[in-house]
Amino acid sequence: MKKAIIGITAAVIWLVCVIAFAVASADTKGSEHQFTVLAVKEDSVMNYNTMPVFQQLAEDTGIEVNWTYNTSAQYSNNIDPVGTKGIDAIYHSGFSNLKLYDYGRRGRIVAIDQYLDSMPNFSKILKDRPDIKQALISPDGHIYSLPRVEEMGLKSYPNILYLNKKWVEKLMDEGGLPALTEPLTKDDLKDGLVLYRKDFKAILQAFKDNSYIGDSNKVPLSFVNGNWQGNVSDLIASFGVPENRDHKTIVNGKVVFTIEDEKWFNAVKELQDWYSRGLIGSSAFSQTDNEFLARGQDGRYGAFYWWEKDTVLAKDIRDDYIIVEPLKDDDGKQYVGVSNELEIEKGECVILDACQDKKGLLSYFDKFFEPEYSAQLNYGSIKSGAFLSGKVNGKLVPNDDHGVQSADDFRMKNAPYGVVYLTAEVWEKSVEMESRAKLRLENLENYVKPFTFEGATPIPNLNYSQEDLITLNTYESSLANNIASWFTKAITGGAVPSEDSWKSLLDTNRASIDAVLQLNQKAYDSYVAAIAD
């Protein structure tokens, strides 16, 4: 009997030890579940499962994540991605405010704010940055997605005009440079060149007309219509309109549609003339940004809009192009608008209610907000060569040299982007900006920002009621499509757009324009009041 008691006691002690060890092991690994996350990515991007940054995350957290994929085309055709079987989260979800709220209120995606005890990094962000919290909340006060925060001061000005100075010099040498409002010499051909719009047009015409300029593939002016950067907005702004790709901005506290300004219509008429003359490349209104970048590598562009030339041009011809300040109108005035591209982006990642261990998965994603992980998610892993070896003054320093690859090509293949937290404080203490980002900021300060349309500011992250979100969803998409369709046809359709057709555009869409303006203004006024408090 005594032996039996001793045996039972030993067994109990052994069982307690096993349980204690198991608990400690579970705590160390952070989660007992393996997760499957659907990511939206293109085939050219490295497999997330083999990316060193995710392998390091798995080692640090003890949490295993299996990444599965949709291309952007596949994802856009998925009418109910949260219904995808076998997944726990969606990365790069891209959900609109209305979708986030709709999925959230129906309990199909998780209210992340209910699990903040598992997310020390994200909790601190929400406490330290009430503006970020304000940007993320839905009408019911919940937060249904993890954000991307990259504050560099670049997105409000996504366009810089570049001119092929070698072609201009060739015109000078051959006597083909047209008479300009202000004489132009070779010494003037440097960054910060100032040109009247009519003189810029004359130079483009000379590029087109003279056979000794370029070859059969030459394009006097190129851009990517409707793209977030490298679009035609700044050319339209030169007519005295605070244009951006949304055709909507804030001027002195009032939300306005630029399409209602007669100067905007005059700009469209002028662009139609440029297009009909062959000064604007025929692909400018149909090409993707990747096609634009590929075509520019050989120097076929006489001028182009983008926010840096290094991405567009092969290394050996980058010095052939110079920055042109915003074009002068006939009165000698210069204007640029500001974009509504936001540095706080919601909808980057959502957790599905089907996830069996929500706290575990959210604790994994919480690591993304740490500076060293944010940097690698944004630029590529340390092991892939995205950064110089060793830290400089305690900071990670991006590697500018990727051989024959451009920095953008390297990042597109090696960086998953998505959920990151890179703010002024992070840039100051933990991560160095890329050299090209610093140069962009310098160029914007010198050649673009001083000409911002007076009183123009971007539309910030705004919050809406459920009813307002539904109304906006009804009107905004169709309105944007109608404007884009009319704009493209007016310029490329062959005939000069009439004032009647422009007024018809406004009249036909009047209900949508008024509704969107009214709701945007109400939300903006509330935002201003909240910030003031």
Long-range contacts (C-beta under 8 A, 24 or more apart in sequence): 28-62, 29-61, 29-62, 29-63, 30-61, 30-62, 30-63, 30-360, 30-363, 30-364, 31-61, 31-62, 31-63, 31-357, 31-359, 31-360, 31-361, 31-363, 31-364, 32-357, 32-360, 33-356, 33-357, 33-360, 33-361, 34-64, 34-65, 34-66, 35-63, 35-64, 35-65, 35-66, 35-88, 35-89, 35-355, 35-357, 35-360, 35-361, 35-364, 36-65, 36-66, 36-67, 36-68, 36-86, 36-87, 36-88, 37-65, 37-66, 37-67, 37-68, 37-87, 37-88, 37-89, 37-90, 37-91, 38-68, 38-69, 38-70, 38-81, 38-84, 38-87, 38-89, 38-90, 38-91, 39-67, 39-68, 39-69, 39-70, 39-90, 39-91, 39-92, 39-416, 39-418, 40-69, 40-70, 40-71, 40-72, 40-75, 40-90, 40-91, 40-92, 40-93, 40-94, 41-69, 41-70, 41-71, 41-92, 41-416, 42-71, 42-72, 43-71, 44-412, 44-413, 45-412, 45-413, 45-416, 46-413, 46-414, 48-416, 51-381, 51-384, 51-414, 51-416, 52-381, 52-382, 52-383, 52-384, 53-373, 53-376, 53-377, 53-380, 53-381, 53-416, 54-416, 56-376, 56-381, 57-364, 57-367, 57-373, 60-367, 61-363, 61-364, 61-367, 63-360, 63-361, 63-363, 63-364, 65-364, 67-91, 82-108, 82-109, 82-350, 82-352, 87-352, 87-354, 88-351, 88-352, 88-354, 88-355, 88-356, 88-361, 89-349, 89-350, 89-351, 89-352, 89-355, 89-361, 89-365, 90-349, 90-350, 90-352, 91-348, 91-349, 91-416, 91-418, 91-419, 92-348, 92-349, 92-417, 92-418, 93-145, 93-347, 93-348, 93-349, 93-350, 94-347, 95-145, 95-347, 95-350, 96-347, 96-473, 97-138, 97-346, 97-464, 97-469, 98-469, 98-470, 98-472, 98-473, 99-347, 100-138, 100-144, 100-145, 100-346, 100-347, 100-350, 101-138, 101-139, 101-140, 101-144, 101-466, 101-469, 103-144, 103-350, 104-138, 104-140, 104-142, 104-144, 105-138, 105-140, 105-466, 107-353, 108-352, 108-353, 109-144, 109-145, 109-350, 109-351, 109-352, 109-353, 110-144, 110-350, 110-351, 110-352, 110-353, 110-355, 110-358, 110-362, 111-142, 111-143, 111-144, 112-142, 112-143, 112-144, 112-145, 112-146, 112-351, 112-362, 113-142, 113-143, 114-142, 115-358, 115-359, 115-362, 117-359, 118-359, 118-360, 118-362, 118-363, 118-366, 119-362, 119-363, 119-365, 119-366, 120-366, 121-366, 121-367, 121-369, 121-370, 121-421, 122-146, 122-366, 122-369, 125-149, 125-369, 125-421, 129-423, 131-344, 131-531, 132-344, 134-461, 134-463, 134-527, 134-530, 135-342, 135-344, 135-346, 135-460, 135-461, 136-344, 136-346, 137-463, 139-463, 139-464, 139-465, 139-466, 139-469, 140-466, 144-350, 145-346, 145-347, 145-348, 145-349, 145-350, 146-348, 146-349, 146-350, 146-365, 146-368, 146-419, 147-344, 147-345, 147-346, 147-348, 147-419, 148-344, 148-345, 148-348, 148-417, 148-418, 148-419, 148-420, 149-343, 149-344, 149-345, 149-420, 149-421, 149-422, 149-423, 150-343, 150-378, 150-420, 150-422, 151-343, 151-422, 151-423, 151-424, 152-343, 152-422, 152-427, 152-433, 152-437, 152-441, 153-441, 153-444, 154-307, 154-437, 154-440, 154-441, 154-444, 155-339, 155-341, 155-342, 155-343, 156-338, 156-339, 156-341, 156-458, 157-307, 157-336, 157-338, 157-339, 157-444, 157-448, 157-449, 158-228, 158-229, 158-230, 158-231, 158-307, 158-339, 158-341, 159-229, 159-230, 159-231, 159-233, 159-234, 159-305, 159-306, 159-307, 159-336, 159-448, 160-305, 160-306, 160-307, 160-308, 160-323, 160-440, 160-443, 160-444, 160-447, 160-448, 161-234, 161-235, 161-303, 161-304, 161-305, 161-323, 161-324, 161-325, 161-326, 161-327, 162-301, 162-303, 162-304, 162-305, 162-306, 162-309, 162-312, 162-321, 162-322, 162-323, 162-324, 163-193, 163-203, 163-302, 163-303, 163-321, 163-322, 163-323, 163-324, 164-207, 164-299, 164-301, 164-302, 164-303, 164-320, 164-321, 165-189, 165-190, 165-320, 165-321, 165-322, 166-320, 167-207, 167-213, 167-214, 167-302, 168-203, 170-212, 170-213, 171-203, 171-206, 171-207, 171-210, 171-213, 174-210, 174-212, 176-206, 176-209, 176-210, 176-212, 176-213, 177-203, 177-206, 178-202, 178-203, 178-205, 178-206, 189-322, 190-322, 191-322, 191-323, 191-443, 191-446, 191-447, 192-323, 192-325, 192-446, 192-447, 193-322, 193-323, 193-324, 193-325, 194-324, 194-325, 194-328, 195-324, 195-325, 195-327, 195-328, 196-327, 196-328, 196-329, 196-330, 196-332, 197-235, 197-238, 197-327, 197-328, 197-329, 197-330, 198-330, 200-303, 200-324, 200-327, 201-274, 201-279, 203-302, 204-274, 204-279, 204-302, 204-303, 205-277, 205-279, 207-302, 208-277, 208-278, 208-279, 213-302, 214-300, 214-302, 215-300, 217-298, 217-300, 218-300, 218-301, 218-302, 219-281, 219-283, 219-295, 219-300, 219-301, 219-302, 220-278, 220-279, 220-280, 220-281, 220-302, 220-303, 221-274, 221-279, 221-280, 221-281, 221-284, 221-301, 221-302, 221-303, 221-304, 222-280, 222-281, 222-283, 222-284, 222-292, 222-295, 222-296, 222-301, 222-303, 222-304, 222-305, 223-280, 223-284, 223-292, 223-304, 223-305, 223-306, 224-284, 224-287, 224-288, 224-289, 224-292, 225-284, 225-285, 225-286, 225-488, 226-484, 227-289, 227-292, 228-339, 228-341, 229-289, 229-306, 229-307, 230-289, 230-292, 230-304, 230-305, 230-306, 230-307, 231-305, 232-271, 232-284, 232-305, 233-337, 233-339, 234-305, 234-326, 234-336, 234-337, 235-267, 235-271, 235-305, 235-327, 236-264, 236-267, 236-268, 236-271, 237-326, 237-335, 237-336, 237-337, 237-453, 238-267, 238-326, 238-327, 238-328, 238-329, 238-334, 238-335, 239-263, 239-264, 239-266, 239-267, 239-270, 239-329, 239-335, 240-329, 240-333, 240-335, 240-453, 241-267, 241-335, 241-337, 241-453, 242-335, 242-337, 242-338, 242-453, 242-456, 243-267, 243-337, 244-337, 244-338, 244-339, 244-340, 245-339, 246-339, 246-340, 246-459, 246-480, 247-483, 248-340, 248-459, 248-516, 248-520, 249-337, 249-338, 249-340, 249-456, 249-457, 249-458, 249-459, 250-456, 250-457, 250-458, 250-459, 250-524, 251-453, 251-455, 251-456, 251-457, 252-455, 253-524, 253-528, 254-521, 255-459, 255-517, 255-520, 255-521, 255-524, 256-517, 257-513, 257-516, 257-517, 258-337, 259-483, 259-505, 259-506, 260-506, 260-513, 265-497, 265-499, 265-502, 268-487, 268-490, 268-491, 268-497, 268-502, 269-496, 269-497, 271-491, 272-490, 272-491, 272-492, 272-496, 272-497, 273-496, 275-491, 275-492, 276-494, 280-491, 282-492, 285-488, 285-491, 285-492, 293-408, 307-440, 308-436, 308-439, 308-440, 308-443, 310-406, 310-407, 310-436, 311-406, 311-407, 311-408, 323-443, 323-447, 325-447, 325-448, 325-451, 326-448, 326-451, 334-451, 335-451, 335-452, 335-453, 336-448, 336-449, 336-451, 336-452, 336-453, 337-452, 337-453, 337-456, 338-452, 338-453, 338-456, 338-457, 338-458, 339-458, 340-458, 340-459, 341-458, 342-458, 342-460, 342-461, 344-461, 346-461, 348-418, 348-419, 349-418, 349-419, 365-419, 368-418, 368-419, 368-420, 368-421, 369-419, 369-420, 369-421, 370-421, 371-396, 371-421, 371-422, 371-426, 371-429, 371-430, 371-431, 372-396, 372-430, 372-431, 374-420, 374-421, 374-422, 374-426, 374-431, 375-420, 375-422, 375-430, 375-431, 376-415, 377-415, 377-416, 377-417, 377-418, 377-419, 377-420, 378-411, 378-415, 378-417, 378-420, 378-422, 379-411, 379-415, 379-434, 380-410, 380-411, 380-414, 380-415, 381-414, 384-414, 386-410, 386-411, 386-414, 386-415, 392-432, 394-429, 394-430, 395-429, 395-430, 395-431, 395-432, 396-430, 396-431, 396-432, 397-432, 398-432, 398-433, 398-434, 398-435, 400-434, 400-435, 400-436, 407-434, 407-436, 459-520, 459-524, 460-524, 460-527, 461-527, 462-520, 462-523, 462-524, 462-526, 462-527, 463-523, 463-526, 463-527, 464-519, 464-523, 468-519, 468-522, 468-523, 471-515, 471-519, 472-515, 472-516, 472-519, 475-511, 475-512, 475-515, 475-516, 476-512, 476-516, 478-512, 479-509, 479-512, 479-513, 479-516, 482-508, 482-509, 482-512, 483-509
